[in-house]
Amino acid sequence: MHIARTIEELRNLRRRQETDTWGLVPTMGFLHDGHLDLVQRARRENQRVAVSIFVNPTQFDQNEDLEKYPRDLERDLALLEKAGTDVAFCPPPEEVYPPGFQTYVTVEEVSQPLEGASRSGHFRGVATVVAKLFCLVRPTRAYFGQKDAQQCVVIQRMTQDLGFDLQVVICPTVREADGLAMSSRNARLSPEQRRSAPALYRALRSAAAALARGQRDAEALRRRMIETIEAEPLARIDYVSVADPASLRELDEVESKALLSLAVFYGTIRLIDNLLLEEPFILSVGAVSNGDRVPKG
Ligand code: PAF
């Protein structure tokens, strides 16, 4: 595995395999099985795999602590090597944002609700760094996790609007055995918070079950999610949403598709999760209709 710390190194490595297909997995490091699932899929579908590890300062707002974001580069590189990565790109911040940097990508409407409403400037930072990675790596395919549902919508919109010649591949959420969606932030939960955190997934499942039984009123579905989270004394709701999966506008009534999502604080740690559901909204034990990786039972 080659490790590139500068744009020049990355470009040189990319040029050496000019005609190969390349899969790109952008990450902020502190890798877990969800990331490795993306890397494995990229490995299967491309001749070369590049993974970026970059804690992107521009996607953190003042209320979030960039410094506290967990990091373990040595461990990440060992995991990537084992997973068959060809190039790990781990630049310092000044390599991505050199002095005088002033060019940003803004994806307008779909960046505004949900995460965008709670985290000012977040998607401008995400879109900018992902666009830059797309320009540098020139991947054939780029891999993202469904767990960050709105990020997927923003990146798909940007890719289409700016005409990037690549396929955005969205992979199912990978979950712990108790249903908690894998996230680098989980490592910062206290043992009590960790025990309570599967409530996010329970809330989503409860609303999905109601939908499967014929409840189409979006407000009733939101109420179900709120009730489940409010039963957890350590949890504080940021938002719950039942939205159109493409426009991310809140629905009054669910027709053929819905994105159920929520963000919940445990102390200062903010967790998100979602289920993307489509008619016929069948909810079986241990599985939901969107291919989500759900533990049995
Ligand atoms: O999902 C993430 O980890 C980040 O938002 C991404 C896509 C790597 C951009 O910094």
Residues whose N, C-alpha, C, O or C-beta is under 5 A from the ligand:
A	BS01	PAF	P26 T27 M28 F54 N56 V126 V129
